[in-house]
Amino acid sequence: MELWPELTRHRVLVGWMLAAFLVTFLATRAITKAIREGRGPFRNAQVGTVHVHHQVYGIFLLLGSGTAEFTYRPAAPWADVLAALFGVGAALTLDEFALWLHLEDVYWTREGRSSVDAVLVALIVGTLLLVGANPFGDDSGGGSAVAAVGVVANLVFALVAILKGRPVLGVVGVFVPFLALVAALRLGRPTSPWARRRYDGRRMARSRRRFPPGRRTRWDRLVDVFAGASAASGRGRGP
């Protein structure tokens, strides 16, 4: 029997990926925290003297599930299994996004917070896909040329928002056109590529007043829940 018959098939697959992604991320954070604190039976995976990070398992899962999907194009329930495995692999890989960005173990440091940023943004994108958001869909009833111009313009607005140091608004703005426009028009952060290249002294001063050093947002507090206090303060090393 088809699960959730009111949903289209691709949204069912997105649901499996999103659920597996969220469960894996939460379990991974709990396990790594337990390892760091010396609680429970969990230990770091070692091959000789080499610490095998969990992103390695994630990469293999992504490669295996993606290859199987493109090669065999299975129907349900195997397509659902591959979608869930892909979600597990994506969570394991993105949870160590900061490590492959910085090429060193920064899991529990301030730099490691970018892993949580990446995971939370992926969850937002997955949720938008699940509810049917499609940045490349044409539901306006207009011509394809008009739709293409609208999509390109929205992607430009989203890119500007990201360059202004607002990656979350930029990524979500890909799916919500008005949000991308608003984010692109707002003042950029002083450390962003946009501000460093385009702001004169007066505008840079405005940006620094708007985003003073140490300023914390609701997003920062959400990241703290998963990244840990030591990562927020810049102390500590990963397992």
Backbone bond lengths (Angstrom), bond angles and torsions (degrees), N, CA, C in turn:
res aa  C-N    CA-C-N  psi(-1)  N-CA   C-N-CA  omega(-1)  CA-C   N-CA-C  phi
1 M - - - 1.467 - - 1.533 109.04 -
2 E 1.319 116.01 134.71 1.449 120.57 -178.69 1.524 110.51 -69.37
3 L 1.327 115.13 132.74 1.453 119.53 177.24 1.517 109.73 -75.19
4 W 1.351 116.58 140.41 1.460 123.01 176.37 1.530 111.43 45.31
5 P 1.330 117.84 67.47 1.467 120.20 -173.46 1.516 113.35 -62.01
6 E 1.346 117.29 -19.15 1.464 118.57 -179.75 1.525 112.04 -74.07
7 L 1.328 118.25 -13.66 1.448 121.39 179.55 1.515 110.30 -96.19
8 T 1.320 116.04 150.06 1.459 119.34 173.71 1.517 108.84 -71.63
9 R 1.328 114.62 160.09 1.461 119.86 -174.11 1.527 112.30 -60.47
10 H 1.320 118.28 -40.50 1.465 118.82 -176.42 1.522 110.86 -68.14
11 R 1.326 117.99 -30.13 1.458 119.36 177.65 1.523 111.45 -72.99
12 V 1.314 117.40 -30.00 1.465 120.11 173.18 1.522 110.43 -62.64
13 L 1.339 116.27 -43.84 1.456 119.98 179.16 1.528 111.15 -64.76
14 V 1.330 116.25 -39.71 1.461 119.52 176.00 1.523 110.26 -61.44
15 G 1.339 116.39 -38.84 1.460 120.30 177.83 1.521 112.54 -60.40
16 W 1.339 116.70 -43.50 1.468 119.97 176.94 1.525 111.23 -63.31
17 M 1.331 116.94 -44.26 1.468 119.90 179.07 1.519 111.22 -61.85
18 L 1.325 116.62 -44.60 1.456 120.67 -176.70 1.519 111.40 -66.23
19 A 1.339 116.63 -43.30 1.470 119.78 179.77 1.523 111.21 -63.94
20 A 1.343 116.58 -45.41 1.464 119.92 179.17 1.521 110.80 -64.52
21 F 1.326 116.79 -38.47 1.465 121.72 178.88 1.524 110.83 -61.41
22 L 1.327 116.99 -48.24 1.466 120.96 -176.43 1.524 111.00 -66.37
23 V 1.335 117.43 -46.80 1.462 120.69 -179.18 1.529 110.64 -62.00
24 T 1.328 116.59 -43.10 1.463 120.36 -179.12 1.523 111.24 -65.09
25 F 1.323 116.89 -42.70 1.463 119.77 179.47 1.524 111.31 -61.92
26 L 1.333 117.27 -46.88 1.461 120.17 -179.39 1.524 110.92 -63.59
27 A 1.349 116.96 -42.51 1.462 120.24 179.35 1.527 111.12 -65.71
28 T 1.333 116.80 -39.91 1.465 120.65 -179.30 1.515 111.39 -64.56
29 R 1.330 116.58 -44.24 1.470 119.68 178.79 1.532 111.13 -63.18
30 A 1.341 116.60 -40.43 1.465 119.80 179.08 1.524 111.26 -64.31
31 I 1.335 116.68 -41.84 1.465 120.64 -178.52 1.527 110.99 -68.93
32 T 1.338 117.57 -44.62 1.469 119.48 -179.61 1.530 110.78 -65.18
33 K 1.318 116.69 -35.00 1.469 118.80 177.11 1.523 110.64 -66.49
34 A 1.352 116.53 -40.19 1.462 120.25 178.18 1.528 110.83 -64.26
35 I 1.323 117.60 -40.21 1.469 121.04 177.73 1.520 109.90 -62.46
36 R 1.312 116.32 -44.33 1.460 120.52 -178.34 1.521 112.36 -63.05
37 E 1.338 115.98 -35.42 1.457 120.69 -178.39 1.521 112.87 -91.67
38 G 1.349 117.16 -1.55 1.452 121.04 178.23 1.523 113.84 73.34
39 R 1.321 116.99 27.48 1.469 120.81 -179.28 1.526 110.23 -103.94
40 G 1.338 115.74 147.51 1.448 120.63 173.30 1.513 113.92 76.25
41 P 1.333 115.73 -174.50 1.472 119.68 -175.37 1.521 113.60 -87.46
42 F 1.326 118.20 -1.01 1.461 120.61 -172.28 1.528 111.17 -77.49
43 R 1.344 114.88 143.37 1.454 121.71 177.48 1.532 108.70 -140.31
44 N 1.321 115.79 159.10 1.462 119.60 175.45 1.527 110.13 -63.99
45 A 1.334 115.96 143.03 1.459 121.00 175.68 1.520 108.89 -78.54
46 Q 1.312 116.56 127.99 1.467 121.76 -177.91 1.525 110.01 -126.21
47 V 1.313 116.60 140.11 1.465 123.01 167.77 1.520 105.58 -120.03
48 G 1.314 115.56 98.68 1.452 119.55 -170.78 1.515 109.00 67.90
49 T 1.311 116.21 -120.38 1.466 120.63 178.17 1.531 111.98 -100.72
50 V 1.327 116.46 4.38 1.466 121.04 -176.39 1.525 110.10 -93.25
51 H 1.314 116.52 125.48 1.464 122.24 174.76 1.522 108.54 -80.48
52 V 1.336 116.28 117.30 1.466 121.26 179.43 1.530 108.23 -88.86
53 H 1.310 117.02 108.72 1.460 121.56 179.92 1.527 110.58 -72.86
54 H 1.340 115.99 153.79 1.458 118.32 -175.86 1.525 112.88 -70.88
55 Q 1.331 118.33 -13.37 1.456 118.71 174.63 1.528 111.24 -63.99
56 V 1.331 117.46 -26.11 1.466 120.55 178.87 1.524 110.04 -62.36
57 Y 1.340 116.58 -46.20 1.469 119.72 177.01 1.523 110.31 -62.81
58 G 1.334 116.22 -38.69 1.453 119.58 179.51 1.510 112.57 -62.86
59 I 1.327 116.92 -41.61 1.461 120.65 179.67 1.521 110.71 -62.73
60 F 1.322 116.96 -43.39 1.474 119.74 178.62 1.521 111.64 -64.66
61 L 1.344 116.75 -38.17 1.463 119.53 177.36 1.525 111.37 -65.23
62 L 1.316 116.55 -41.44 1.463 119.66 178.14 1.525 110.94 -63.14
63 L 1.334 116.23 -45.13 1.461 119.47 179.45 1.525 111.68 -63.93
64 G 1.334 116.18 -44.10 1.464 119.35 -177.48 1.517 112.70 -67.99
65 S 1.325 117.24 -48.28 1.469 119.45 -177.73 1.523 111.00 -68.68
66 G 1.343 117.21 -38.58 1.461 119.53 178.27 1.518 112.06 -65.47
67 T 1.327 116.48 -42.16 1.468 120.20 178.61 1.521 111.15 -63.79
68 A 1.334 117.20 -43.46 1.461 120.87 179.86 1.527 111.23 -63.95
69 E 1.320 117.12 -39.28 1.469 120.30 179.65 1.522 111.40 -65.51
70 F 1.330 116.60 -47.84 1.463 119.39 -177.40 1.524 112.45 -71.47
71 T 1.330 116.81 -28.55 1.458 120.15 -177.42 1.529 112.31 -81.30
72 Y 1.345 116.38 -44.69 1.468 119.80 -170.94 1.528 113.82 -107.64
73 R 1.317 119.37 -19.49 1.465 122.88 -178.39 1.524 111.69 44.52
74 P 1.331 117.90 57.95 1.472 119.42 -174.90 1.530 111.66 -70.85
75 A 1.327 114.13 155.77 1.464 120.49 174.06 1.522 108.49 -89.36
76 A 1.324 115.73 177.49 1.471 119.98 175.71 1.530 108.75 -62.99
77 P 1.343 119.13 145.36 1.463 126.63 5.89 1.527 114.44 -91.29
78 W 1.368 117.08 -2.91 1.460 118.36 -176.09 1.524 112.18 -67.98
79 A 1.325 117.31 -31.63 1.459 119.48 175.78 1.524 110.57 -63.20
80 D 1.333 116.11 -36.56 1.466 119.93 177.77 1.528 110.91 -66.17
81 V 1.334 116.05 -39.70 1.467 120.55 178.58 1.529 110.28 -62.84
82 L 1.341 116.60 -44.44 1.462 119.96 179.52 1.528 111.08 -65.15
83 A 1.331 116.93 -37.67 1.465 120.04 178.14 1.528 110.62 -63.14
84 A 1.338 115.82 -42.14 1.467 119.50 178.99 1.528 110.55 -66.17
85 L 1.329 117.32 -42.29 1.469 120.38 178.46 1.522 111.12 -63.48
86 F 1.326 116.30 -37.45 1.459 119.62 177.06 1.531 110.27 -64.20
87 G 1.334 116.72 -40.54 1.456 120.22 177.22 1.517 112.21 -63.20
88 V 1.336 117.31 -40.70 1.461 121.16 177.08 1.525 110.17 -62.16
89 G 1.332 116.59 -47.22 1.456 120.34 -179.61 1.521 112.40 -63.02
90 A 1.329 116.71 -40.20 1.465 120.27 179.10 1.524 110.85 -63.76
91 A 1.328 117.59 -40.72 1.466 120.66 179.92 1.529 111.09 -65.35
92 L 1.337 117.10 -45.31 1.462 120.24 179.67 1.525 111.72 -62.84
93 T 1.324 116.05 -36.24 1.463 120.04 -178.73 1.523 111.76 -75.28
94 L 1.338 117.19 -48.91 1.461 120.07 -178.33 1.524 112.28 -69.21
95 D 1.339 117.71 -25.30 1.457 118.94 178.16 1.527 111.43 -64.22
96 E 1.318 117.28 -19.11 1.464 120.96 174.74 1.524 110.90 -116.78
97 F 1.316 115.48 30.87 1.464 121.40 177.68 1.526 111.61 -53.23
98 A 1.326 116.93 -41.71 1.473 120.34 -178.04 1.516 111.72 -63.74
99 L 1.344 117.20 -30.16 1.459 119.69 -178.05 1.518 111.04 -70.49
100 W 1.347 117.15 -42.25 1.458 116.61 178.73 1.526 111.80 -82.99
101 L 1.322 117.79 -8.50 1.458 120.41 172.48 1.528 110.75 -81.91
102 H 1.352 116.06 -42.99 1.467 121.01 -177.77 1.533 113.18 -96.80
103 L 1.325 117.54 -10.82 1.463 122.84 -179.09 1.526 112.42 59.07
104 E 1.331 116.18 35.49 1.452 122.17 172.70 1.523 108.42 -159.27
105 D 1.344 115.20 165.75 1.455 120.33 -175.55 1.527 110.22 -79.40
106 V 1.331 115.22 97.72 1.470 120.94 -179.83 1.535 110.28 -119.65
107 Y 1.325 115.94 25.12 1.472 120.97 -170.21 1.522 113.20 -53.08
108 W 1.352 118.05 -46.68 1.460 121.02 -175.59 1.534 112.68 -103.09
109 T 1.315 117.88 14.44 1.461 120.76 178.96 1.520 109.74 -97.92
110 R 1.343 114.94 177.64 1.461 119.62 177.85 1.525 111.10 -58.17
111 E 1.337 116.91 -41.42 1.457 119.86 179.25 1.529 111.50 -62.67
112 G 1.334 116.14 -30.08 1.453 120.10 -179.94 1.515 114.38 -66.94
113 R 1.328 116.91 -14.60 1.457 120.07 178.36 1.525 112.19 -63.58
114 S 1.337 117.04 -22.00 1.464 119.16 178.70 1.528 111.13 -64.80
115 S 1.339 117.97 -23.68 1.468 120.44 174.78 1.525 110.48 -63.78
116 V 1.329 115.87 -45.16 1.464 119.95 179.39 1.521 109.82 -66.89
117 D 1.332 117.20 -39.12 1.465 120.07 175.33 1.524 110.17 -55.42
118 A 1.335 116.64 -48.10 1.463 121.14 -177.59 1.523 111.24 -62.77
119 V 1.331 117.07 -41.86 1.462 120.89 -179.47 1.520 110.87 -65.45
120 L 1.330 117.08 -45.36 1.466 120.24 -178.15 1.524 111.29 -66.03
121 V 1.333 116.83 -38.87 1.461 119.20 176.20 1.528 110.43 -63.92
122 A 1.336 117.06 -41.58 1.469 120.29 177.60 1.523 111.23 -61.59
123 L 1.333 117.37 -38.80 1.462 120.63 177.25 1.525 111.25 -64.34
124 I 1.324 116.61 -40.16 1.465 120.00 178.24 1.530 110.49 -63.61
125 V 1.331 116.24 -45.95 1.461 120.52 179.26 1.522 110.57 -62.36
126 G 1.338 116.96 -43.75 1.460 120.24 178.08 1.518 112.48 -60.88
127 T 1.315 116.59 -40.29 1.464 120.34 178.65 1.529 111.03 -65.37
128 L 1.330 116.81 -41.03 1.461 120.05 177.81 1.527 111.29 -63.36
129 L 1.335 116.62 -40.45 1.461 119.84 176.37 1.524 111.30 -64.75
130 L 1.329 116.09 -37.10 1.456 120.44 -178.88 1.521 111.61 -64.53
131 V 1.318 116.80 -39.07 1.468 119.44 -178.49 1.530 112.03 -83.49
132 G 1.330 116.66 0.13 1.455 119.42 172.10 1.509 115.53 105.10
133 A 1.343 118.84 6.03 1.463 120.24 178.17 1.527 109.38 -67.07
134 N 1.329 115.91 137.41 1.461 120.42 -178.58 1.525 108.66 -143.68
135 P 1.344 117.16 104.72 1.465 118.58 -176.85 1.516 113.91 -66.83
136 F 1.333 117.64 -15.80 1.462 120.75 -178.14 1.519 112.71 -110.12
137 G 1.330 117.11 9.24 1.446 120.65 178.57 1.513 111.05 -79.63
138 D 1.304 115.67 157.68 1.464 121.36 178.51 1.511 108.08 -122.53
139 D 1.339 115.59 92.08 1.455 120.73 -180.00 1.524 111.48 -109.04
140 S 1.319 116.23 9.51 1.458 119.19 -175.07 1.511 113.45 -83.78
141 G 1.328 116.64 -14.74 1.455 119.84 -177.75 1.516 112.50 79.72
142 G 1.315 119.49 -0.89 1.451 123.31 179.73 1.507 110.98 -86.08
143 G 1.349 113.96 -177.21 1.437 118.81 179.40 1.504 112.08 -71.74
144 S 1.334 115.06 163.02 1.457 119.48 -178.28 1.517 111.44 -66.51
145 A 1.343 117.35 -32.00 1.461 120.03 179.20 1.529 111.06 -65.32
146 V 1.323 116.42 -43.24 1.463 121.01 178.42 1.526 110.07 -63.09
147 A 1.334 116.12 -42.98 1.463 120.11 179.29 1.522 110.85 -63.16
148 A 1.336 117.22 -40.91 1.460 120.92 -179.75 1.529 111.02 -63.96
149 V 1.333 116.50 -41.63 1.466 120.17 178.04 1.521 110.36 -62.21
150 G 1.337 116.09 -42.00 1.463 119.97 178.80 1.516 112.42 -62.36
151 V 1.334 116.94 -42.19 1.465 121.02 179.48 1.517 110.65 -64.83
152 V 1.346 116.89 -45.24 1.460 120.43 -179.14 1.527 110.76 -63.52
153 A 1.337 116.74 -43.57 1.463 120.23 179.22 1.522 111.22 -61.27
154 N 1.322 116.25 -41.79 1.467 119.49 179.88 1.525 111.09 -65.70
155 L 1.322 117.44 -39.69 1.462 120.46 177.33 1.529 111.06 -64.33
156 V 1.324 117.24 -36.06 1.471 120.42 177.02 1.529 109.97 -65.04
157 F 1.340 116.71 -44.63 1.466 120.04 177.92 1.532 110.52 -60.21
158 A 1.324 116.48 -42.67 1.463 120.44 179.78 1.524 111.01 -63.62
159 L 1.335 116.73 -40.75 1.468 120.55 179.19 1.528 110.53 -64.71
160 V 1.326 117.63 -41.29 1.464 120.73 178.12 1.530 110.17 -61.49
161 A 1.340 116.13 -42.56 1.464 119.47 178.65 1.522 111.37 -60.40
162 I 1.327 117.28 -41.41 1.467 120.97 178.71 1.523 110.34 -65.19
163 L 1.335 117.05 -43.08 1.464 120.77 179.17 1.520 112.05 -65.86
164 K 1.336 117.27 -23.68 1.461 120.95 176.82 1.524 112.71 -83.84
165 G 1.330 116.75 6.06 1.457 120.34 177.71 1.509 113.52 85.69
166 R 1.330 117.09 24.03 1.468 121.80 178.39 1.532 109.06 -122.98
167 P 1.344 116.82 66.93 1.467 119.48 -173.76 1.518 114.13 -64.66
168 V 1.334 117.91 -36.46 1.464 119.81 -178.56 1.522 110.49 -65.38
169 L 1.339 116.54 -48.75 1.460 119.73 178.38 1.516 111.05 -62.82
170 G 1.339 116.76 -35.89 1.450 119.99 179.37 1.519 112.51 -65.31
171 V 1.336 116.79 -46.91 1.460 120.13 -178.70 1.526 111.09 -66.51
172 V 1.336 116.60 -46.36 1.469 119.40 178.32 1.526 110.26 -64.85
173 G 1.339 116.28 -32.47 1.451 120.31 179.17 1.518 113.82 -64.65
174 V 1.330 117.68 -21.18 1.461 119.95 174.33 1.535 110.02 -59.25
175 F 1.326 116.36 -33.40 1.454 121.91 -178.50 1.534 112.46 -95.48
176 V 1.326 116.89 -21.27 1.466 121.51 -177.71 1.530 107.06 -123.18
177 P 1.329 117.87 93.65 1.464 121.28 -171.90 1.523 114.39 -54.12
178 F 1.323 118.79 -44.88 1.463 120.66 -177.66 1.521 110.67 -61.62
179 L 1.329 117.43 -38.00 1.459 121.24 179.11 1.525 111.12 -64.33
180 A 1.327 117.62 -39.89 1.464 121.05 178.57 1.518 110.51 -62.53
181 L 1.329 117.76 -41.25 1.458 121.49 179.58 1.525 110.82 -64.32
182 V 1.328 116.88 -47.36 1.468 120.93 -179.96 1.526 110.75 -60.98
183 A 1.348 116.35 -44.73 1.463 120.15 -179.32 1.525 111.21 -63.92
184 A 1.332 117.55 -36.03 1.460 121.06 179.98 1.521 111.88 -69.00
185 L 1.340 117.45 -29.67 1.456 121.04 -178.30 1.524 113.12 -84.65
186 R 1.330 117.39 -16.87 1.457 120.33 -176.71 1.533 111.51 -76.67
187 L 1.316 114.56 161.66 1.460 121.17 -179.10 1.526 110.71 -64.40
188 G 1.333 116.56 135.14 1.451 120.77 -179.93 1.514 112.42 -83.02
189 R 1.318 116.08 160.15 1.463 120.66 176.57 1.525 109.90 -71.53
190 P 1.335 118.17 147.05 1.477 120.11 -175.77 1.519 114.03 -64.18
191 T 1.337 117.40 -24.05 1.466 120.26 -179.31 1.521 112.32 -90.79
192 S 1.322 117.72 -0.74 1.464 120.98 -176.10 1.526 110.95 -76.59
193 P 1.333 117.86 154.64 1.477 120.40 177.32 1.529 112.29 -58.49
194 W 1.323 117.67 -36.36 1.458 121.62 -179.80 1.528 110.65 -62.31
195 A 1.327 116.64 -47.34 1.466 120.77 -178.19 1.526 111.12 -66.69
196 R 1.327 116.97 -42.39 1.463 119.27 -177.23 1.528 112.27 -64.72
197 R 1.329 116.64 -31.64 1.461 119.92 -176.13 1.533 113.88 -93.26
198 R 1.344 116.63 -28.84 1.457 118.57 -167.75 1.529 114.84 -117.14
199 Y 1.326 118.25 -17.01 1.461 118.97 -175.57 1.524 111.19 -87.15
200 D 1.343 115.38 134.05 1.452 119.84 172.04 1.531 109.15 -81.55
201 G 1.334 117.04 -177.44 1.457 120.14 -175.49 1.512 113.62 -59.98
202 R 1.339 117.54 -41.22 1.464 120.56 -177.90 1.527 111.60 -67.49
203 R 1.314 115.00 -44.62 1.472 118.20 -178.47 1.532 111.06 -71.08
204 M 1.326 117.28 -35.44 1.457 119.85 176.46 1.529 110.54 -64.61
205 A 1.340 116.83 -37.74 1.464 120.34 177.17 1.529 110.53 -62.94
206 R 1.321 116.47 -40.67 1.473 120.36 176.19 1.520 110.83 -60.58
207 S 1.331 115.61 -43.29 1.459 120.11 -179.34 1.521 111.25 -63.64
208 R 1.322 116.53 -40.90 1.466 119.47 -179.33 1.518 111.82 -68.27
209 R 1.351 116.90 -33.89 1.463 119.29 174.86 1.519 110.92 -68.58
210 R 1.337 115.93 -35.93 1.474 120.08 -179.22 1.519 111.51 -73.23
211 F 1.334 116.29 -33.74 1.471 120.83 -178.32 1.525 109.46 -126.37
212 P 1.324 117.92 72.54 1.468 120.49 -178.95 1.524 110.84 -68.82
213 P 1.351 118.58 155.84 1.470 121.28 177.34 1.521 111.05 -57.23
214 G 1.323 116.40 135.60 1.456 120.96 179.21 1.515 114.32 86.63
215 R 1.337 117.14 -3.05 1.464 119.63 179.22 1.521 110.29 -65.22
216 R 1.328 116.36 133.50 1.454 120.94 -177.47 1.519 110.25 -118.80
217 T 1.327 115.36 140.49 1.456 121.80 -178.26 1.526 109.82 -112.05
218 R 1.321 115.21 174.82 1.472 119.75 175.82 1.523 110.57 -60.99
219 W 1.334 116.22 -35.37 1.466 120.11 177.84 1.525 110.57 -62.59
220 D 1.330 117.38 -41.30 1.469 121.25 178.10 1.521 110.93 -60.27
221 R 1.328 116.16 -42.16 1.468 119.37 -179.86 1.517 111.08 -66.76
222 L 1.335 117.02 -34.73 1.467 119.67 176.43 1.518 110.47 -66.92
223 V 1.331 117.34 -41.92 1.465 120.89 178.72 1.527 110.53 -63.25
224 D 1.347 116.87 -35.93 1.466 120.83 179.10 1.521 112.36 -55.78
225 V 1.337 116.53 -34.65 1.462 120.79 -177.58 1.523 110.47 -57.64
226 F 1.336 116.50 -36.77 1.464 120.74 -175.65 1.527 112.74 -102.02
227 A 1.346 117.17 -30.25 1.459 119.77 -175.01 1.517 112.39 -83.02
228 G 1.335 118.29 -25.64 1.456 120.80 -179.80 1.510 111.74 93.53
229 A 1.327 115.35 154.28 1.457 120.71 -176.91 1.509 112.68 -65.54
230 S 1.337 117.72 -36.56 1.465 120.03 -178.51 1.504 111.68 -65.61
231 A 1.361 116.31 -34.41 1.459 119.19 177.38 1.526 110.19 -68.03
232 A 1.320 116.64 -36.08 1.453 120.25 179.47 1.512 111.16 -65.92
233 S 1.334 116.87 -35.09 1.463 120.54 -178.25 1.526 112.81 -91.31
234 G 1.342 116.10 -6.51 1.449 119.56 178.18 1.507 113.85 90.97
235 R 1.336 118.62 7.54 1.460 120.69 -178.90 1.525 110.28 -104.13
236 G 1.327 114.25 162.19 1.454 119.63 171.69 1.521 112.44 93.54
237 R 1.316 114.71 154.04 1.454 121.53 176.92 1.504 108.98 -125.61
238 G 1.318 114.90 158.50 1.446 119.47 -175.95 1.504 112.24 -78.69
239 P 1.356 115.79 167.77 1.448 120.06 176.42 1.522 110.59 -73.18
